[in-house]
Amino acid sequence: MPSLSDIVRESQIWKSVFRHPMPVDRRNRIVVMLTNFFLHLHPVSIKKQGIALSYTWCMGGVTFFLFLVETVTGVLLMFYYRPTVEWAYTDIQMLRDVHSLGIMREIHRWGAHAMVITVWLHMYRVFLTGSYKPPREFNWVVGVFLLLLTLLLSFTGYLLPWDQLAVWAITVGSNMARATPFLGHEGPGQQLLTLGGVDMITNASDARFALLGAREVGEETLNRFYILHCIAIPLAVALLLAIHFWRVRKDGGISGPL
Amino acid sequence: MTHGLTDAQFYEMVASFLGPFYVALAVMNGLAALYIWRTGQTRGWFSVPLPLVGKKIQITNAQIWLLVATVFAILGALAWSAGSAVAALSLPSLWRETINKSTGPVIYSVGTTLGLIVLYFFRSFFVRPAVAWWIWNLMWLFLGLSMTDRDFYEIVAKPDNVPIVMLVFLLAFFTWLGTSQAVENDRRAERGEPPREKVNDEKVLVWPDLVYTELICMIALTAFLIFWAIALQAPLEEPASSVKTPNPSKAPWYFLGLQEMLVYYDPWMAGVVLPSLIVAGLMAIPYIDFNKKGNGYYTIKDRKFSYAVFQFGFLEMWVTLIVLGTLLRGPNWNFFGPYEYWDAHKVEALNNVNLSEAIWNKLFNMSLPGTPALENWPVLLRPFGQFLGLLFGRELPGTLLVLGYFIALPPVMALTVFRKFYSRMGFIRFMVMANLLLFMAALPIKMVLRWVFNLKYLIAIPEYFFNF
């Protein structure tokens, strides 16, 4: 008598999803890599040293996984959060005190801190093994963009709880922008940009204003950072991640001695 | 965070952390002993004579780590018993006083730099597993013994500062992991053997060899995150208020290296120009590193220069500045020792002077030259003229120094120390590298000038927000 698992695996539904038998022999272990959408990022076979943990530290993979964790927990948090000065703080308080999914906020926050650390460690490993050298120069550049976007993701998310910690950290951080050369209203060269004696760069038209959407961190800033945090930057990261992974394969797979 | 707690309540809170902490360290050392014993790496370290029996007993590394595990287990038991025992599990107060009094930005920055230099030159000693394991244990012990100090606890156990403590330990571990492989590969190269990564280059199927590793990593990481999320609540302070400015006001921790640079440079440099150059410089690395060796394996000898520059930039000028900015900078951005109370009324005399003041006032005993009026200039051009007038008038000494630094030094470098680099890199690539290096060095140079000469700005034109 066939076992239940045999019946399931012989069914038309199962076979329509997985187009090959279980990957227990060499042939099917190759086929699974080629036919599964999630696995096709990988090559079929790889040098043993290329997957040694002592070599890769697994930090690129960990960073990507953390990005996925942040996406899932972030979507759940969005159900409970309204980005307005009136509600933001209360909603976070409710996540802490009332909602059973409130632990998502802890996972999201600690995952974000961890992601900043792991992305640095990934870069550190790539540098120490000289893996940015030809032919992988451009992928290192893509990686630097991803590093920058990771920091910006964390920075924009820092504001959302709308508590003292959040608002003043963003105030201190964004105050730098008012000193941008030429484009900040307290930056060197600002006075040189005048039209008929009227300053072109003021505190209502400078780089900091573009960042905050206002003269001070306020309602507009919260809205702006929320959209950057939940939509704009994640989309950019997703695109760059696709390029980053694609280039790893196209540039000859994981690095190793020539 | 610990405000309003009596000493007894505070120690009880610390005990609930220190108990599991020391037990975990005991388990860690026990596992190390077990690993050494089971893999046959037991080595006799020294022998103890037994006069009564007339024999000698070999003490092995496994036994020592077992002993260390026992010590940690006892510490754990003491911590858990709570009460007055926890208070005893701390560094002697004389040590803490001494550490507080002897530390400052200068000692801290110079000390960490010297430490890194020592680690670099004696790396083959420090990567030995036994040595590294001692240091690893001591780092944890130092953390454990310090946690019973209220002021230390207050800073380190702040929820958003926990990642930095993790970062420090992770970096110590991974720097060891990378360096030990580099040292081994360099030894192999001396013997004429290929790097270790080359030996292990048989091919394996990704299923199951890689996908299962990934699965285990994901599960372990998820478990870790859930544990962290349960153990430590995310911070939520009072609702935002635009009138109550916290002191100190700090950016998120990963930007505190930049905030620390504000001590030495104005925001336009520390907050805009230097960060942009960090990003640009990182992107430029693959295009200015012309060394073809050291691709795809750990090594130091094959790429000493790029290794040293990166390590100095990352470990010293990025990470240790973050640690300084986060853990040791208190109210009014004053420096506080690790066991010092963050007193908002601490006053530090600021008597920094601009180079122009030093030259005109002190050296020539004159008053500062003023801004040129330029009354017959067109209005549109007047600011340009006045700015240039100040730059090459009142601020001439600093201007000459800075111009000399950025314009005269690169050719000098190309002709002297970097002669070989220049001939292999060509003009443009060399100029990019030289300028990036000079900007990178600008921070430590300014630090030293501040510490030694109380220099505020080399060029000070606050009229046009241009201070350098």
Chai-1 contact restraints between the chains, C-beta under 6 A:
chainA,res_idxA,chainB,res_idxB,connection_type,confidence,min_distance_angstrom,max_distance_angstrom,comment,restraint_id
A,P23,B,W207,contact,1.0,0.0,6.0,A-B,restraint_1
A,R29,B,L205,contact,1.0,0.0,6.0,A-B,restraint_2
A,R29,B,W207,contact,1.0,0.0,6.0,A-B,restraint_3
A,V32,B,W207,contact,1.0,0.0,6.0,A-B,restraint_4
A,M33,B,V206,contact,1.0,0.0,6.0,A-B,restraint_5
A,M33,B,W207,contact,1.0,0.0,6.0,A-B,restraint_6
A,H42,B,V206,contact,1.0,0.0,6.0,A-B,restraint_7
A,S45,B,K203,contact,1.0,0.0,6.0,A-B,restraint_8
A,S45,B,L205,contact,1.0,0.0,6.0,A-B,restraint_9
A,I46,B,V206,contact,1.0,0.0,6.0,A-B,restraint_10
A,K47,B,D201,contact,1.0,0.0,6.0,A-B,restraint_11
A,K47,B,K203,contact,1.0,0.0,6.0,A-B,restraint_12
A,K48,B,N200,contact,1.0,0.0,6.0,A-B,restraint_13
A,K48,B,E202,contact,1.0,0.0,6.0,A-B,restraint_14
A,K48,B,V204,contact,1.0,0.0,6.0,A-B,restraint_15
A,Q49,B,E197,contact,1.0,0.0,6.0,A-B,restraint_16
A,Q49,B,N200,contact,1.0,0.0,6.0,A-B,restraint_17
A,Q49,B,D201,contact,1.0,0.0,6.0,A-B,restraint_18
A,I51,B,L210,contact,1.0,0.0,6.0,A-B,restraint_19
A,C58,B,C217,contact,1.0,0.0,6.0,A-B,restraint_20
A,F65,B,M218,contact,1.0,0.0,6.0,A-B,restraint_21
A,Y89,B,P239,contact,1.0,0.0,6.0,A-B,restraint_22
A,I92,B,L236,contact,1.0,0.0,6.0,A-B,restraint_23
A,I103,B,A229,contact,1.0,0.0,6.0,A-B,restraint_24
A,R105,B,A234,contact,1.0,0.0,6.0,A-B,restraint_25
A,E106,B,A229,contact,1.0,0.0,6.0,A-B,restraint_26
A,E106,B,A234,contact,1.0,0.0,6.0,A-B,restraint_27
A,I107,B,L225,contact,1.0,0.0,6.0,A-B,restraint_28
A,I107,B,A229,contact,1.0,0.0,6.0,A-B,restraint_29
A,R109,B,A234,contact,1.0,0.0,6.0,A-B,restraint_30
A,W110,B,W228,contact,1.0,0.0,6.0,A-B,restraint_31
A,W110,B,A229,contact,1.0,0.0,6.0,A-B,restraint_32
A,G111,B,L225,contact,1.0,0.0,6.0,A-B,restraint_33
A,H113,B,P163,contact,1.0,0.0,6.0,A-B,restraint_34
A,V116,B,Y254,contact,1.0,0.0,6.0,A-B,restraint_35
A,I117,B,L167,contact,1.0,0.0,6.0,A-B,restraint_36
A,L121,B,F174,contact,1.0,0.0,6.0,A-B,restraint_37
A,F127,B,F310,contact,1.0,0.0,6.0,A-B,restraint_38
A,L128,B,G178,contact,1.0,0.0,6.0,A-B,restraint_39
A,L128,B,Y298,contact,1.0,0.0,6.0,A-B,restraint_40
A,T129,B,Y298,contact,1.0,0.0,6.0,A-B,restraint_41
A,G130,B,G294,contact,1.0,0.0,6.0,A-B,restraint_42
A,G130,B,N295,contact,1.0,0.0,6.0,A-B,restraint_43
A,Y132,B,P286,contact,1.0,0.0,6.0,A-B,restraint_44
A,K133,B,N295,contact,1.0,0.0,6.0,A-B,restraint_45
A,E137,B,P286,contact,1.0,0.0,6.0,A-B,restraint_46
A,W140,B,P286,contact,1.0,0.0,6.0,A-B,restraint_47
A,V141,B,M283,contact,1.0,0.0,6.0,A-B,restraint_48
A,V144,B,L282,contact,1.0,0.0,6.0,A-B,restraint_49
A,V144,B,M283,contact,1.0,0.0,6.0,A-B,restraint_50
A,L148,B,V279,contact,1.0,0.0,6.0,A-B,restraint_51
A,Y158,B,P252,contact,1.0,0.0,6.0,A-B,restraint_52
A,W162,B,A240,contact,1.0,0.0,6.0,A-B,restraint_53
A,D163,B,L236,contact,1.0,0.0,6.0,A-B,restraint_54
A,D163,B,E237,contact,1.0,0.0,6.0,A-B,restraint_55
A,D163,B,A240,contact,1.0,0.0,6.0,A-B,restraint_56
A,Q164,B,E237,contact,1.0,0.0,6.0,A-B,restraint_57
A,Q164,B,E238,contact,1.0,0.0,6.0,A-B,restraint_58
A,Q164,B,A240,contact,1.0,0.0,6.0,A-B,restraint_59
A,Q164,B,P246,contact,1.0,0.0,6.0,A-B,restraint_60
A,L165,B,P235,contact,1.0,0.0,6.0,A-B,restraint_61
A,L165,B,E237,contact,1.0,0.0,6.0,A-B,restraint_62
A,V167,B,A240,contact,1.0,0.0,6.0,A-B,restraint_63
A,W168,B,P246,contact,1.0,0.0,6.0,A-B,restraint_64
A,W168,B,S249,contact,1.0,0.0,6.0,A-B,restraint_65
A,A169,B,A251,contact,1.0,0.0,6.0,A-B,restraint_66
A,A169,B,P252,contact,1.0,0.0,6.0,A-B,restraint_67
A,V172,B,S249,contact,1.0,0.0,6.0,A-B,restraint_68
A,V172,B,A251,contact,1.0,0.0,6.0,A-B,restraint_69
A,G173,B,A251,contact,1.0,0.0,6.0,A-B,restraint_70
A,G173,B,F255,contact,1.0,0.0,6.0,A-B,restraint_71
A,M176,B,P267,contact,1.0,0.0,6.0,A-B,restraint_72
A,M176,B,G271,contact,1.0,0.0,6.0,A-B,restraint_73
A,A179,B,P267,contact,1.0,0.0,6.0,A-B,restraint_74
A,A179,B,W268,contact,1.0,0.0,6.0,A-B,restraint_75
A,A179,B,G271,contact,1.0,0.0,6.0,A-B,restraint_76
A,T180,B,V272,contact,1.0,0.0,6.0,A-B,restraint_77
A,P181,B,W268,contact,1.0,0.0,6.0,A-B,restraint_78
A,E186,B,F465,contact,1.0,0.0,6.0,A-B,restraint_79
A,G187,B,W268,contact,1.0,0.0,6.0,A-B,restraint_80
A,G187,B,F465,contact,1.0,0.0,6.0,A-B,restraint_81
A,P188,B,W268,contact,1.0,0.0,6.0,A-B,restraint_82
A,P188,B,Y464,contact,1.0,0.0,6.0,A-B,restraint_83
A,P188,B,F465,contact,1.0,0.0,6.0,A-B,restraint_84
A,P188,B,F466,contact,1.0,0.0,6.0,A-B,restraint_85
A,Q191,B,P383,contact,1.0,0.0,6.0,A-B,restraint_86
A,L192,B,P383,contact,1.0,0.0,6.0,A-B,restraint_87
A,S255,B,G296,contact,1.0,0.0,6.0,A-B,restraint_88
A,G256,B,E197,contact,1.0,0.0,6.0,A-B,restraint_89
A,G256,B,G296,contact,1.0,0.0,6.0,A-B,restraint_90
A,P257,B,P195,contact,1.0,0.0,6.0,A-B,restraint_91
A,P257,B,E197,contact,1.0,0.0,6.0,A-B,restraint_92
A,P257,B,K198,contact,1.0,0.0,6.0,A-B,restraint_93
A,P257,B,G296,contact,1.0,0.0,6.0,A-B,restraint_94
A,P257,B,Y297,contact,1.0,0.0,6.0,A-B,restraint_95
